[in-house]
Amino acid sequence: MKKITARDYAREHRLSLFEVIRKTNRGELRSEIIEERGRKITYILLEEEVKSSAKNQEAQKSDTKKRGKGFDETGLYKRLESMEEEIRALRKIIEKCCEEKEKK
């Protein structure tokens, strides 16, 4: 597991040191505090962070592919129409159930 100081992590990811410390306090980043020469230094553990950033990059790539040249706007409209039909059908079912409960 690779360790890097919080300050170096902040520089590398273009964040403020405050944001990095806040993320470690929330548990978003794994960290460990080590006392060196009488000072407490926060180290960020990078093994987990690399895996999560790889997942984020894959998600971003798939999103850009969807928006790329093969992006089909008419397909979205068809899906919207089918969803609206499903909503209408579900409303009818719910209304029918409500009417039956009122009759009882």
Secondary structure, 3 states (H helix, E strand, C coil): CCEEEHHHHHHHCCCCHHHHHHHHHHCCCCEEEEEECCEEEEEEEHHHHHHHHHHHHHHHHHHHHHHCCCCCHHHHHHHHHHHHHHHHHHHHHHHHHHHHHHHC
